[in-house]
Amino acid sequence: MRRSGLMMVAASVLLTGCAPASPVPSPTSDPTPASADLTATTIPTGTLFAPAELGTDERQEWLDRLARVATILETTDLGALDADWDGRLTLELPADAAGYAALAGSGGQQSAAVTRCSDGASRITLNPRVGSLEAGYLDTLLLHEAVHAATGSACTDRPLWIEEGLAEWLAIQHDPTARGANQEWLDHHLATSGVPTGMPADRQFEGTAAQLSEAYALATFAVTTTIEHLGTDAAMAYFAEPDAETTGRSAAWYLAALRAQYEPEADSGG
């Protein structure tokens, strides 16, 4: 998530965009103020801040993951959204909950990860609670957060349905299990709450894990529908600089597509 909230992506294996493994560079002993008590390892596609005691194999796994995700983003057409991105990612792996709280802030305590703006640049911070989870989950989680970093969403103020929907839109393209879970949450929302009256509001990205999962699913559907109607180039230009007219058109497409998916059974009472 770009600021706070609980990631709903499911675990699976990332099968595309893999970069070849490379030897682990020697960690430096130059932690930055924003990553106190962490040491930096730099590769061409970014920098990993991690505890000095992190094992060599685990460090290499994260560096490979960072390279894979950067490769996916480099080969994805995000138009003007990533025009200012230099192709590098910054990832922080705090050693414990206290270190995570110091970096992520109070709003990110329940998040699997956050992407925050630091001196005009984006930093991805992983919650140590999820660091030992299945590799596929971590691949998808990092890809979601990397979209925030590449598009600078933590340093801008676009609607959350665009920011979160776009990040999830790309993530589920590389994770069939997450794509299925996303559809299940969309189905659940439509079955229990019916078709919404407009685009997902920022306030919907707060609340319980289930409420957040539904908000992500709705946002992903809104982004997908917009891209289908506008085409990739025009959609990315709109996401970069949203305007009221296009938002209205996008909302109409989104709601019509949701209605097509959700048709309540006819009332059998008489």
ChimeraX attribute file (.defattr): number of C-alpha atoms within 10 A of each C-alpha:
attribute: neighborCount
match mode: 1-to-1
recipient: residues
	/A:1	31
	/A:2	27
	/A:3	20
	/A:4	21
	/A:5	22
	/A:6	23
	/A:7	21
	/A:8	23
	/A:9	24
	/A:10	20
	/A:11	20
	/A:12	18
	/A:13	17
	/A:14	23
	/A:15	11
	/A:16	13
	/A:17	16
	/A:18	15
	/A:19	15
	/A:20	8
	/A:21	13
	/A:22	11
	/A:23	10
	/A:24	16
	/A:25	14
	/A:26	10
	/A:27	17
	/A:28	13
	/A:29	12
	/A:30	14
	/A:31	16
	/A:32	12
	/A:33	9
	/A:34	14
	/A:35	23
	/A:36	16
	/A:37	17
	/A:38	26
	/A:39	23
	/A:40	23
	/A:41	21
	/A:42	18
	/A:43	18
	/A:44	10
	/A:45	19
	/A:46	17
	/A:47	19
	/A:48	23
	/A:49	26
	/A:50	23
	/A:51	21
	/A:52	17
	/A:53	10
	/A:54	14
	/A:55	10
	/A:56	13
	/A:57	10
	/A:58	10
	/A:59	21
	/A:60	17
	/A:61	15
	/A:62	19
	/A:63	25
	/A:64	21
	/A:65	22
	/A:66	25
	/A:67	23
	/A:68	23
	/A:69	27
	/A:70	26
	/A:71	18
	/A:72	20
	/A:73	18
	/A:74	17
	/A:75	9
	/A:76	11
	/A:77	13
	/A:78	21
	/A:79	17
	/A:80	16
	/A:81	20
	/A:82	22
	/A:83	12
	/A:84	10
	/A:85	16
	/A:86	11
	/A:87	16
	/A:88	20
	/A:89	24
	/A:90	20
	/A:91	26
	/A:92	24
	/A:93	23
	/A:94	25
	/A:95	20
	/A:96	12
	/A:97	13
	/A:98	11
	/A:99	18
	/A:100	24
	/A:101	15
	/A:102	13
	/A:103	23
	/A:104	24
	/A:105	14
	/A:106	11
	/A:107	12
	/A:108	23
	/A:109	17
	/A:110	15
	/A:111	21
	/A:112	23
	/A:113	31
	/A:114	30
	/A:115	31
	/A:116	27
	/A:117	18
	/A:118	11
	/A:119	9
	/A:120	11
	/A:121	16
	/A:122	25
	/A:123	28
	/A:124	26
	/A:125	25
	/A:126	25
	/A:127	25
	/A:128	18
	/A:129	15
	/A:130	14
	/A:131	16
	/A:132	8
	/A:133	11
	/A:134	13
	/A:135	17
	/A:136	18
	/A:137	21
	/A:138	24
	/A:139	23
	/A:140	27
	/A:141	24
	/A:142	28
	/A:143	26
	/A:144	27
	/A:145	31
	/A:146	29
	/A:147	29
	/A:148	28
	/A:149	28
	/A:150	24
	/A:151	23
	/A:152	25
	/A:153	28
	/A:154	23
	/A:155	18
	/A:156	12
	/A:157	9
	/A:158	15
	/A:159	16
	/A:160	22
	/A:161	24
	/A:162	22
	/A:163	26
	/A:164	26
	/A:165	24
	/A:166	25
	/A:167	27
	/A:168	31
	/A:169	24
	/A:170	19
	/A:171	26
	/A:172	22
	/A:173	14
	/A:174	20
	/A:175	22
	/A:176	17
	/A:177	18
	/A:178	23
	/A:179	19
	/A:180	14
	/A:181	18
	/A:182	26
	/A:183	17
	/A:184	15
	/A:185	21
	/A:186	22
	/A:187	19
	/A:188	15
	/A:189	20
	/A:190	20
	/A:191	13
	/A:192	8
	/A:193	9
	/A:194	15
	/A:195	18
	/A:196	14
	/A:197	9
	/A:198	12
	/A:199	19
	/A:200	23
	/A:201	12
	/A:202	12
	/A:203	10
	/A:204	16
	/A:205	23
	/A:206	14
	/A:207	12
	/A:208	12
	/A:209	16
	/A:210	14
	/A:211	16
	/A:212	20
	/A:213	26
	/A:214	25
	/A:215	28
	/A:216	31
	/A:217	28
	/A:218	27
	/A:219	28
	/A:220	28
	/A:221	24
	/A:222	26
	/A:223	24
	/A:224	19
	/A:225	22
	/A:226	25
	/A:227	18
	/A:228	12
	/A:229	14
	/A:230	16
	/A:231	11
	/A:232	16
	/A:233	13
	/A:234	14
	/A:235	23
	/A:236	22
	/A:237	15
	/A:238	20
	/A:239	23
	/A:240	20
	/A:241	11
	/A:242	15
	/A:243	10
	/A:244	8
	/A:245	9
	/A:246	15
	/A:247	15
	/A:248	13
	/A:249	13
	/A:250	22
	/A:251	19
	/A:252	17
	/A:253	17
	/A:254	24
	/A:255	19
	/A:256	14
	/A:257	15
	/A:258	21
	/A:259	15
	/A:260	10
	/A:261	13
	/A:262	14
	/A:263	12
	/A:264	10
	/A:265	6
	/A:266	6
	/A:267	6
	/A:268	5
	/A:269	4
	/A:270	3
